[in-house]
Amino acid sequence: MTSKELLYVEDALAHEQFLKNCACKTSGNLKDEELKNYMKELETKHCNLFNKFKNLL
């Protein structure tokens, strides 16, 4: 893996971690169950994407 590719993967990991954390915090603050469930789905999606990028390393 080139250094440029590594930087891309590291950047993608940071973005996915940030999005996962935002979804987690937001779902904890919501009272509407439908929105809360949607945010938990997004959290799972970003967690899976994070793991896929991490496996590239």
PDB file of N, CA, C and O in Angstrom:
ATOM      1  N   MET A   1       0.853  -1.172   0.000  1.00  0.00           N
ATOM      2  CA  MET A   1       0.000   0.000   0.000  1.00  0.00           C
ATOM      3  C   MET A   1       0.898   1.235   0.000  1.00  0.00           C
ATOM      4  O   MET A   1       1.838   1.336   0.789  1.00  0.00           O
ATOM      5  N   THR A   2       0.599   2.152  -0.881  1.00  0.00           N
ATOM      6  CA  THR A   2       1.399   3.374  -0.958  1.00  0.00           C
ATOM      7  C   THR A   2       1.061   4.294   0.217  1.00  0.00           C
ATOM      8  O   THR A   2       0.051   4.108   0.895  1.00  0.00           O
ATOM      9  N   SER A   3       1.903   5.265   0.441  1.00  0.00           N
ATOM     10  CA  SER A   3       1.660   6.198   1.546  1.00  0.00           C
ATOM     11  C   SER A   3       0.389   7.017   1.293  1.00  0.00           C
ATOM     12  O   SER A   3      -0.331   7.359   2.231  1.00  0.00           O
ATOM     13  N   LYS A   4       0.122   7.327   0.030  1.00  0.00           N
ATOM     14  CA  LYS A   4      -1.090   8.080  -0.302  1.00  0.00           C
ATOM     15  C   LYS A   4      -2.338   7.237  -0.007  1.00  0.00           C
ATOM     16  O   LYS A   4      -3.323   7.745   0.530  1.00  0.00           O
ATOM     17  N   GLU A   5      -2.290   5.969  -0.355  1.00  0.00           N
ATOM     18  CA  GLU A   5      -3.412   5.072  -0.065  1.00  0.00           C
ATOM     19  C   GLU A   5      -3.612   4.909   1.441  1.00  0.00           C
ATOM     20  O   GLU A   5      -4.743   4.876   1.927  1.00  0.00           O
ATOM     21  N   LEU A   6      -2.521   4.811   2.161  1.00  0.00           N
ATOM     22  CA  LEU A   6      -2.595   4.688   3.607  1.00  0.00           C
ATOM     23  C   LEU A   6      -3.235   5.922   4.228  1.00  0.00           C
ATOM     24  O   LEU A   6      -4.046   5.805   5.147  1.00  0.00           O
ATOM     25  N   LEU A   7      -2.879   7.095   3.736  1.00  0.00           N
ATOM     26  CA  LEU A   7      -3.493   8.327   4.230  1.00  0.00           C
ATOM     27  C   LEU A   7      -4.991   8.345   3.960  1.00  0.00           C
ATOM     28  O   LEU A   7      -5.771   8.794   4.800  1.00  0.00           O
ATOM     29  N   TYR A   8      -5.393   7.858   2.788  1.00  0.00           N
ATOM     30  CA  TYR A   8      -6.813   7.791   2.457  1.00  0.00           C
ATOM     31  C   TYR A   8      -7.546   6.875   3.434  1.00  0.00           C
ATOM     32  O   TYR A   8      -8.613   7.234   3.933  1.00  0.00           O
ATOM     33  N   VAL A   9      -6.991   5.703   3.710  1.00  0.00           N
ATOM     34  CA  VAL A   9      -7.630   4.747   4.619  1.00  0.00           C
ATOM     35  C   VAL A   9      -7.704   5.331   6.030  1.00  0.00           C
ATOM     36  O   VAL A   9      -8.727   5.197   6.701  1.00  0.00           O
ATOM     37  N   GLU A  10      -6.642   5.969   6.478  1.00  0.00           N
ATOM     38  CA  GLU A  10      -6.642   6.590   7.803  1.00  0.00           C
ATOM     39  C   GLU A  10      -7.699   7.684   7.892  1.00  0.00           C
ATOM     40  O   GLU A  10      -8.385   7.803   8.907  1.00  0.00           O
ATOM     41  N   ASP A  11      -7.833   8.473   6.849  1.00  0.00           N
ATOM     42  CA  ASP A  11      -8.840   9.526   6.807  1.00  0.00           C
ATOM     43  C   ASP A  11     -10.247   8.924   6.833  1.00  0.00           C
ATOM     44  O   ASP A  11     -11.123   9.407   7.551  1.00  0.00           O
ATOM     45  N   ALA A  12     -10.450   7.874   6.050  1.00  0.00           N
ATOM     46  CA  ALA A  12     -11.755   7.203   6.020  1.00  0.00           C
ATOM     47  C   ALA A  12     -12.085   6.612   7.384  1.00  0.00           C
ATOM     48  O   ALA A  12     -13.232   6.684   7.824  1.00  0.00           O
ATOM     49  N   LEU A  13     -11.103   6.032   8.056  1.00  0.00           N
ATOM     50  CA  LEU A  13     -11.315   5.489   9.405  1.00  0.00           C
ATOM     51  C   LEU A  13     -11.754   6.583  10.372  1.00  0.00           C
ATOM     52  O   LEU A  13     -12.676   6.391  11.164  1.00  0.00           O
ATOM     53  N   ALA A  14     -11.097   7.714  10.301  1.00  0.00           N
ATOM     54  CA  ALA A  14     -11.445   8.826  11.196  1.00  0.00           C
ATOM     55  C   ALA A  14     -12.860   9.324  10.925  1.00  0.00           C
ATOM     56  O   ALA A  14     -13.605   9.614  11.860  1.00  0.00           O
ATOM     57  N   HIS A  15     -13.235   9.423   9.654  1.00  0.00           N
ATOM     58  CA  HIS A  15     -14.588   9.877   9.315  1.00  0.00           C
ATOM     59  C   HIS A  15     -15.640   8.882   9.799  1.00  0.00           C
ATOM     60  O   HIS A  15     -16.657   9.280  10.368  1.00  0.00           O
ATOM     61  N   GLU A  16     -15.402   7.607   9.577  1.00  0.00           N
ATOM     62  CA  GLU A  16     -16.371   6.596   9.999  1.00  0.00           C
ATOM     63  C   GLU A  16     -16.499   6.560  11.524  1.00  0.00           C
ATOM     64  O   GLU A  16     -17.598   6.396  12.053  1.00  0.00           O
ATOM     65  N   GLN A  17     -15.387   6.713  12.220  1.00  0.00           N
ATOM     66  CA  GLN A  17     -15.431   6.750  13.683  1.00  0.00           C
ATOM     67  C   GLN A  17     -16.245   7.948  14.159  1.00  0.00           C
ATOM     68  O   GLN A  17     -17.056   7.827  15.076  1.00  0.00           O
ATOM     69  N   PHE A  18     -16.029   9.098  13.537  1.00  0.00           N
ATOM     70  CA  PHE A  18     -16.758  10.310  13.891  1.00  0.00           C
ATOM     71  C   PHE A  18     -18.257  10.133  13.646  1.00  0.00           C
ATOM     72  O   PHE A  18     -19.071  10.468  14.506  1.00  0.00           O
ATOM     73  N   LEU A  19     -18.621   9.607  12.473  1.00  0.00           N
ATOM     74  CA  LEU A  19     -20.031   9.416  12.145  1.00  0.00           C
ATOM     75  C   LEU A  19     -20.693   8.401  13.074  1.00  0.00           C
ATOM     76  O   LEU A  19     -21.846   8.575  13.469  1.00  0.00           O
ATOM     77  N   LYS A  20     -19.968   7.347  13.419  1.00  0.00           N
ATOM     78  CA  LYS A  20     -20.490   6.344  14.355  1.00  0.00           C
ATOM     79  C   LYS A  20     -20.754   6.974  15.717  1.00  0.00           C
ATOM     80  O   LYS A  20     -21.798   6.737  16.326  1.00  0.00           O
ATOM     81  N   ASN A  21     -19.810   7.772  16.191  1.00  0.00           N
ATOM     82  CA  ASN A  21     -19.972   8.425  17.493  1.00  0.00           C
ATOM     83  C   ASN A  21     -21.135   9.413  17.485  1.00  0.00           C
ATOM     84  O   ASN A  21     -21.891   9.492  18.453  1.00  0.00           O
ATOM     85  N   CYS A  22     -21.277  10.164  16.399  1.00  0.00           N
ATOM     86  CA  CYS A  22     -22.396  11.114  16.286  1.00  0.00           C
ATOM     87  C   CYS A  22     -23.732  10.378  16.311  1.00  0.00           C
ATOM     88  O   CYS A  22     -24.664  10.802  16.993  1.00  0.00           O
ATOM     89  N   ALA A  23     -23.825   9.286  15.575  1.00  0.00           N
ATOM     90  CA  ALA A  23     -25.073   8.511  15.543  1.00  0.00           C
ATOM     91  C   ALA A  23     -25.388   7.933  16.918  1.00  0.00           C
ATOM     92  O   ALA A  23     -26.546   7.904  17.333  1.00  0.00           O
ATOM     93  N   CYS A  24     -24.365   7.476  17.617  1.00  0.00           N
ATOM     94  CA  CYS A  24     -24.554   6.906  18.952  1.00  0.00           C
ATOM     95  C   CYS A  24     -25.050   7.961  19.939  1.00  0.00           C
ATOM     96  O   CYS A  24     -26.002   7.724  20.683  1.00  0.00           O
ATOM     97  N   LYS A  25     -24.411   9.108  19.941  1.00  0.00           N
ATOM     98  CA  LYS A  25     -24.817  10.189  20.847  1.00  0.00           C
ATOM     99  C   LYS A  25     -26.219  10.677  20.525  1.00  0.00           C
ATOM    100  O   LYS A  25     -27.015  10.939  21.426  1.00  0.00           O
ATOM    101  N   THR A  26     -26.517  10.798  19.245  1.00  0.00           N
ATOM    102  CA  THR A  26     -27.829  11.291  18.831  1.00  0.00           C
ATOM    103  C   THR A  26     -28.922  10.308  19.204  1.00  0.00           C
ATOM    104  O   THR A  26     -29.972  10.715  19.702  1.00  0.00           O
ATOM    105  N   SER A  27     -28.699   9.026  18.974  1.00  0.00           N
ATOM    106  CA  SER A  27     -29.729   8.034  19.295  1.00  0.00           C
ATOM    107  C   SER A  27     -30.016   8.011  20.793  1.00  0.00           C
ATOM    108  O   SER A  27     -31.144   7.742  21.207  1.00  0.00           O
ATOM    109  N   GLY A  28     -29.012   8.288  21.594  1.00  0.00           N
ATOM    110  CA  GLY A  28     -29.210   8.331  23.037  1.00  0.00           C
ATOM    111  C   GLY A  28     -30.026   9.522  23.502  1.00  0.00           C
ATOM    112  O   GLY A  28     -30.609   9.491  24.585  1.00  0.00           O
ATOM    113  N   ASN A  29     -30.073  10.567  22.695  1.00  0.00           N
ATOM    114  CA  ASN A  29     -30.797  11.778  23.078  1.00  0.00           C
ATOM    115  C   ASN A  29     -32.204  11.868  22.502  1.00  0.00           C
ATOM    116  O   ASN A  29     -32.980  12.738  22.900  1.00  0.00           O
ATOM    117  N   LEU A  30     -32.540  10.988  21.578  1.00  0.00           N
ATOM    118  CA  LEU A  30     -33.841  11.064  20.922  1.00  0.00           C
ATOM    119  C   LEU A  30     -34.930  10.364  21.726  1.00  0.00           C
ATOM    120  O   LEU A  30     -34.685   9.346  22.374  1.00  0.00           O
ATOM    121  N   LYS A  31     -36.126  10.921  21.676  1.00  0.00           N
ATOM    122  CA  LYS A  31     -37.274  10.306  22.338  1.00  0.00           C
ATOM    123  C   LYS A  31     -38.157   9.567  21.337  1.00  0.00           C
ATOM    124  O   LYS A  31     -38.833   8.602  21.696  1.00  0.00           O
ATOM    125  N   ASP A  32     -38.153  10.017  20.084  1.00  0.00           N
ATOM    126  CA  ASP A  32     -38.938   9.367  19.033  1.00  0.00           C
ATOM    127  C   ASP A  32     -38.290   8.021  18.702  1.00  0.00           C
ATOM    128  O   ASP A  32     -37.144   7.972  18.256  1.00  0.00           O
ATOM    129  N   GLU A  33     -39.024   6.936  18.921  1.00  0.00           N
ATOM    130  CA  GLU A  33     -38.468   5.596  18.738  1.00  0.00           C
ATOM    131  C   GLU A  33     -38.071   5.313  17.286  1.00  0.00           C
ATOM    132  O   GLU A  33     -37.075   4.632  17.042  1.00  0.00           O
ATOM    133  N   GLU A  34     -38.832   5.824  16.332  1.00  0.00           N
ATOM    134  CA  GLU A  34     -38.516   5.586  14.926  1.00  0.00           C
ATOM    135  C   GLU A  34     -37.183   6.244  14.554  1.00  0.00           C
ATOM    136  O   GLU A  34     -36.337   5.634  13.900  1.00  0.00           O
ATOM    137  N   LEU A  35     -37.014   7.495  14.981  1.00  0.00           N
ATOM    138  CA  LEU A  35     -35.743   8.186  14.712  1.00  0.00           C
ATOM    139  C   LEU A  35     -34.593   7.538  15.472  1.00  0.00           C
ATOM    140  O   LEU A  35     -33.484   7.416  14.952  1.00  0.00           O
ATOM    141  N   LYS A  36     -34.865   7.126  16.697  1.00  0.00           N
ATOM    142  CA  LYS A  36     -33.843   6.482  17.518  1.00  0.00           C
ATOM    143  C   LYS A  36     -33.356   5.191  16.850  1.00  0.00           C
ATOM    144  O   LYS A  36     -32.155   4.928  16.793  1.00  0.00           O
ATOM    145  N   ASN A  37     -34.297   4.393  16.347  1.00  0.00           N
ATOM    146  CA  ASN A  37     -33.929   3.153  15.669  1.00  0.00           C
ATOM    147  C   ASN A  37     -33.150   3.424  14.392  1.00  0.00           C
ATOM    148  O   ASN A  37     -32.207   2.703  14.068  1.00  0.00           O
ATOM    149  N   TYR A  38     -33.547   4.466  13.666  1.00  0.00           N
ATOM    150  CA  TYR A  38     -32.824   4.831  12.442  1.00  0.00           C
ATOM    151  C   TYR A  38     -31.381   5.216  12.771  1.00  0.00           C
ATOM    152  O   TYR A  38     -30.453   4.804  12.074  1.00  0.00           O
ATOM    153  N   MET A  39     -31.193   5.997  13.820  1.00  0.00           N
ATOM    154  CA  MET A  39     -29.840   6.408  14.197  1.00  0.00           C
ATOM    155  C   MET A  39     -29.010   5.200  14.648  1.00  0.00           C
ATOM    156  O   MET A  39     -27.804   5.152  14.407  1.00  0.00           O
ATOM    157  N   LYS A  40     -29.651   4.233  15.297  1.00  0.00           N
ATOM    158  CA  LYS A  40     -28.921   3.023  15.685  1.00  0.00           C
ATOM    159  C   LYS A  40     -28.521   2.219  14.457  1.00  0.00           C
ATOM    160  O   LYS A  40     -27.454   1.605  14.443  1.00  0.00           O
ATOM    161  N   GLU A  41     -29.364   2.213  13.422  1.00  0.00           N
ATOM    162  CA  GLU A  41     -29.013   1.564  12.164  1.00  0.00           C
ATOM    163  C   GLU A  41     -27.809   2.255  11.525  1.00  0.00           C
ATOM    164  O   GLU A  41     -26.902   1.595  11.019  1.00  0.00           O
ATOM    165  N   LEU A  42     -27.810   3.583  11.552  1.00  0.00           N
ATOM    166  CA  LEU A  42     -26.673   4.327  11.009  1.00  0.00           C
ATOM    167  C   LEU A  42     -25.398   4.034  11.803  1.00  0.00           C
ATOM    168  O   LEU A  42     -24.314   3.907  11.234  1.00  0.00           O
ATOM    169  N   GLU A  43     -25.543   3.931  13.100  1.00  0.00           N
ATOM    170  CA  GLU A  43     -24.379   3.611  13.935  1.00  0.00           C
ATOM    171  C   GLU A  43     -23.801   2.252  13.533  1.00  0.00           C
ATOM    172  O   GLU A  43     -22.585   2.103  13.406  1.00  0.00           O
ATOM    173  N   THR A  44     -24.666   1.275  13.338  1.00  0.00           N
ATOM    174  CA  THR A  44     -24.226  -0.060  12.924  1.00  0.00           C
ATOM    175  C   THR A  44     -23.575  -0.014  11.544  1.00  0.00           C
ATOM    176  O   THR A  44     -22.546  -0.648  11.312  1.00  0.00           O
ATOM    177  N   LYS A  45     -24.179   0.735  10.639  1.00  0.00           N
ATOM    178  CA  LYS A  45     -23.638   0.860   9.280  1.00  0.00           C
ATOM    179  C   LYS A  45     -22.231   1.445   9.313  1.00  0.00           C
ATOM    180  O   LYS A  45     -21.328   0.935   8.650  1.00  0.00           O
ATOM    181  N   HIS A  46     -22.045   2.511  10.083  1.00  0.00           N
ATOM    182  CA  HIS A  46     -20.728   3.158  10.140  1.00  0.00           C
ATOM    183  C   HIS A  46     -19.714   2.307  10.891  1.00  0.00           C
ATOM    184  O   HIS A  46     -18.519   2.355  10.598  1.00  0.00           O
ATOM    185  N   CYS A  47     -20.177   1.545  11.837  1.00  0.00           N
ATOM    186  CA  CYS A  47     -19.290   0.612  12.537  1.00  0.00           C
ATOM    187  C   CYS A  47     -18.790  -0.460  11.564  1.00  0.00           C
ATOM    188  O   CYS A  47     -17.609  -0.807  11.563  1.00  0.00           O
ATOM    189  N   ASN A  48     -19.696  -0.974  10.743  1.00  0.00           N
ATOM    190  CA  ASN A  48     -19.312  -1.979   9.740  1.00  0.00           C
ATOM    191  C   ASN A  48     -18.341  -1.400   8.716  1.00  0.00           C
ATOM    192  O   ASN A  48     -17.368  -2.053   8.339  1.00  0.00           O
ATOM    193  N   LEU A  49     -18.608  -0.173   8.268  1.00  0.00           N
ATOM    194  CA  LEU A  49     -17.698   0.472   7.315  1.00  0.00           C
ATOM    195  C   LEU A  49     -16.325   0.704   7.940  1.00  0.00           C
ATOM    196  O   LEU A  49     -15.300   0.518   7.284  1.00  0.00           O
ATOM    197  N   PHE A  50     -16.307   1.110   9.208  1.00  0.00           N
ATOM    198  CA  PHE A  50     -15.052   1.304   9.923  1.00  0.00           C
ATOM    199  C   PHE A  50     -14.247   0.008   9.928  1.00  0.00           C
ATOM    200  O   PHE A  50     -13.045   0.006   9.662  1.00  0.00           O
ATOM    201  N   ASN A  51     -14.929  -1.092  10.235  1.00  0.00           N
ATOM    202  CA  ASN A  51     -14.240  -2.388  10.293  1.00  0.00           C
ATOM    203  C   ASN A  51     -13.726  -2.821   8.921  1.00  0.00           C
ATOM    204  O   ASN A  51     -12.658  -3.424   8.821  1.00  0.00           O
ATOM    205  N   LYS A  52     -14.481  -2.518   7.865  1.00  0.00           N
ATOM    206  CA  LYS A  52     -14.025  -2.862   6.515  1.00  0.00           C
ATOM    207  C   LYS A  52     -12.763  -2.082   6.150  1.00  0.00           C
ATOM    208  O   LYS A  52     -11.820  -2.641   5.590  1.00  0.00           O
ATOM    209  N   PHE A  53     -12.754  -0.802   6.466  1.00  0.00           N
ATOM    210  CA  PHE A  53     -11.553  -0.003   6.193  1.00  0.00           C
ATOM    211  C   PHE A  53     -10.382  -0.483   7.041  1.00  0.00           C
ATOM    212  O   PHE A  53      -9.249  -0.541   6.563  1.00  0.00           O
ATOM    213  N   LYS A  54     -10.649  -0.824   8.285  1.00  0.00           N
ATOM    214  CA  LYS A  54      -9.592  -1.281   9.184  1.00  0.00           C
ATOM    215  C   LYS A  54      -8.974  -2.584   8.679  1.00  0.00           C
ATOM    216  O   LYS A  54      -7.772  -2.805   8.823  1.00  0.00           O
ATOM    217  N   ASN A  55      -9.805  -3.445   8.088  1.00  0.00           N
ATOM    218  CA  ASN A  55      -9.293  -4.707   7.556  1.00  0.00           C
ATOM    219  C   ASN A  55      -8.376  -4.500   6.351  1.00  0.00           C
ATOM    220  O   ASN A  55      -7.608  -5.398   6.003  1.00  0.00           O
ATOM    221  N   LEU A  56      -8.443  -3.340   5.715  1.00  0.00           N
ATOM    222  CA  LEU A  56      -7.524  -3.055   4.629  1.00  0.00           C
ATOM    223  C   LEU A  56      -6.093  -2.895   5.122  1.00  0.00           C
ATOM    224  O   LEU A  56      -5.140  -3.073   4.364  1.00  0.00           O
ATOM    225  N   LEU A  57      -5.953  -2.561   6.387  1.00  0.00           N
ATOM    226  CA  LEU A  57      -4.611  -2.377   6.952  1.00  0.00           C
ATOM    227  C   LEU A  57      -4.063  -3.726   7.322  1.00  0.00           C
ATOM    228  O   LEU A  57      -2.941  -3.822   7.819  1.00  0.00           O
TER     229      LEU A  57
END
